[in-house]
């Protein structure tokens, strides 16, 4: 990043946004999109010559309210893109989700060219945000790039990863020894580096990239690495995936259980080759750091 380059970041106080802001060598303006006055915040922002990183969005809550998801993840994206173009921004980089591609992979990893198959309100709203961004950018002559990310590994990771660390920090044996899935994650610093490459590289303009680490992780390996980082024995025993999913459904945790039994693998070669980017953090090291930081915070 040039030392004099300006950034405008939405979601700068979030898990990824904090790390991205810390990587800047120039001026960073935080743009808040929460609250009823989000349009006023956009209107008051100086976009001249700036790179806009759009990381903010609705991730949790109001699952049944499709309109709320679309407002926060699609309409706000369009409004931001139009204002950024009008204000003279250089490029906008939009952090989307691999869930736009779908919930699981079967015979092959997700690839950039795959048809989107968003299955829930969150994924549908992110996909709509991508489409509105592309249309607004094309109409106004604004450069853009989109990054679809899987779950991000890092210190005190939020959401489902935090829940998994708590589960692993229990003394009870866990029934995942028979699971043979493959799930792609990405270390937070590697995602930040990819976002920055998307802002810098001429080859990123108008493109969508899938983020991820080529080192896919099975649930038994994930649990083993996290438990050992917490100073615990792996204590794994085997139950069939179908049995675990049935038990999860009975307990109202069907979606969560499927994330532990099924695969979601990403082919990130396009991003690596096009942008000359590669993950640098060993996945097991990132998992250990996540586990230990969660333990220290608890």
N, C-alpha and C positions, 0 to 999 in steps of 0.2 A: 504493500500500500504506500503510495507517495505520502510524504510527510505533511503536505498541505491539503490532502484530500479530505473533503467533508463527508460525514456520514449522517444520515437520519435513520434512526432505528426505532421501530415499534416493538414493544415487548422487551425493552432493554433491561428491565428488572426481572426477567424470567430466567429459567435455567440455562438456556442457550444464549439469551441476550446479554446476560452479565459477562459471560466469557468472551463474546464477540466485542462488546464495548471495551473490555480490558485489552483487546488485541489492537486497538486503534492507535495510530501514531499521529493522528490529526484531530480535528474538532468533531465531536459527536453531539448531536442533538437528539434527545429522547422525545418521542412522539407518543402520547398516551391516547389510546382509542377506547378505553373503558368509560362508562358514564354516558349521560345523555348529551354531553357537550362535545362529543368526539368530532363532529363536523367543524366546530369552532377551532379545535386544536389543529386540525388539518389545515384550515384556512389561514391560521396564524403562523404556519411553518414556512421557513425560508428554504426552498428546494434548489436554489440556483447552483448548478454544477455539482450537486450532491449525488452520492450513491444512497439509495433508499433500501434498507433491509427491512422487509415486512415479516416479522416473526410473531406478532401478536395474533391471538385468535381464541375462539372458544374451544376448549378441550374437554371440559367436564360439565355436567349438569344439564338440566332441561332437555333430557334425551327425547321426550316425545314432542317437543315444540320445534318442528322443522323450520318455522319462520325465524325463530331466534338463532338457530345455527346459520341459516342463510344470511341473516342480517350481519352477524359478527364475522363470518368467515368468507362471505362472498360480496355482499353489498359494500362493506367497508373497504374491501380490497379494490373494488372498482372505483370507489370515490377517491381513495388514496392514489391510485394510478393516474386518474384524470387530473388530480391536483398536482401531482408530481410532474407530469408532462407539461401542464400549463405553467408551472413554476420554474421550468428549466432544469429539472433533474437529469443527470447523465444516464442513470440506469436504475432499475428496481429489481431486487432479488427477493423472491417470494419463497418462504419456507412452507412447503406443503407436507403431505404425509404419504407413505407407501401404501396406506390403506385405500388410496385412490385406485390402486391396481387390484386390490382385493384383500380378503381376510387370510388366505392361506395359499400355499403352493403345493402342487401335487407332483408332477413328473419333472418340472423344470422351474428354475428361478424366475422371478419377475424380471422383465426387460423393458427398456424404454419404449420399444415399439408395441408393446402389448396394449390391447384395448382396455381402457379403464373399466373396472367393475366395482365401484364403491357400494358397500353393503349397508352402511348405517348413515344416520343424519350427519355425523361429523365428517365422514369421508365424502358424502355427496356435496356437502357445503364447501369443502376444500376443492373438490373437482370443479364446482361451479365458480369458485374464486379464481382458479387457474384459467378457466375459459373467459371470464370477464376481464381478467388482467390482460390476456393475450389480445382480446378485441380492442380494449381501450388503448393499449400500447400501439397496436397497428394503426388505429385511427389517428392517434396524436403523434406518431413518430418517436415513441419512447422505447429505448432498449430495455429488455427484460430477460430474466432467467428464472427458472423454477427448479427447486430442489425438493424431491420427495424423500423424506427421511424415515427410517425405521426408528425403533426405540433407541434413545440416546443414553449411553452409559457415562456416568461421571460422578463426582463427589455429591453425596446426598441427592441422588436422582429421585425425582418425584413419582407420584402415581403408582402404576402397577409394579415398577421395579422396587420402590420402597416397600410395598406390601410383600414382595418376594423375599427381600432381605429379612423382614420381620419373621416370615415363615421359616426361613433357614436358620434363624437365631433361636429356634425352639429346640428342646431336647428330644423331640419325638422323631422316630424314623419316618421317612417320606417315601411314598410309593411310586417312584419314577424310574427305577432301575431298568425297566423293560422298554422305556420310550426311546425311539430311534428317529427323532425329528431333527430338523435343521432350521435354526432361526438366525437371521441376520440382525446384528446390532451395529452401532457406530459409537466410538468414543467421542465425547463432546469436543475435545480439541481438534479432532479430525473433521468433524462436521463444520466447525468454525473455519478451518482452513479451506474446506470446499466452498463454503459461502463466499469467502474472500476471493477465491479463484474465479467464481462466477461473476464477481463485480469487476475483475481486472481483465479477464481474457476476452479478446475480440471473438473467439470461437464460441463463447457462451451465449452470445446475444440471440434471443429468440428460441432458446433451447430448453428442454426439460431433462433433468438428470436424476438418476436414482442414486441415493447415497447408501453407503453401507461398507462393512468390512468384509473382504473375501473369506475371512475365517468364520464360517457359520458355526453356531454353538448348539449342541443338544441340551435338553433339559437336565439329564444326569450330569453332564459336565458343568453346566451352570450352577447347579445345586452344590456339587462337590467343591468347585472353586470358591464359591461364596462361603460355604460352611467352613472350609479350611482357613479362609481369611479371618473368619470370626473365632477361630480356635476350637472348632467343633469337628467331630468325626462326620463323614458324609452320611452314614446311617441310611442307606438306600435299600429298599426292597421292591420287588416287582409286582405290579398289577397291570393288566392289559389296558390299552388306551381306551377301548370302548367301555370298560368297567369304570374307569376314572371319570370319563365324560358323563356317564349315567349318574354316578354319585354326585358330580358337580351340578348337574341339572336339577337333581332332587333338592340340593341345598341352595338353589338359586344362583349358582356360580358357574353356569354352563360356559359362558363366554370366557371367563378367566381360565377355566380348566382347559378349554380347547387351545388357548395360547401356550399351555404347557405340554400338550400332547401332540399338537400338529405343527407343521412346518410353515415358515414364512421366510423364504430365501430370496435374496436380491442379487442380480447380476449387475455389478457397478463398473464393469469394464469400460462402458461408454464414457463415464465421467473421468475415469483414470486415464484413458487414452486421449480424449479430446482436450482435457484441461491440464494434462501432465500433473495430476494430483494422485496421491496414494496415501491411505491410512498409515500412520507411523506408530500408533500406540498398540502394543500387543493386547489382544482382547482379554486374555486372562489377567493381565496387569490392571486393565481398566476395571474389570469386575472386582478384583481385590480392593482397589482404591474405593470403589463404590460401597462395598460392604464395610470396610473399616471406617469410612467417614460417617456412614449411617450409624454404626455402633457408637462412635465417639459422640455424635450429636445426641443420640438417645441417652 
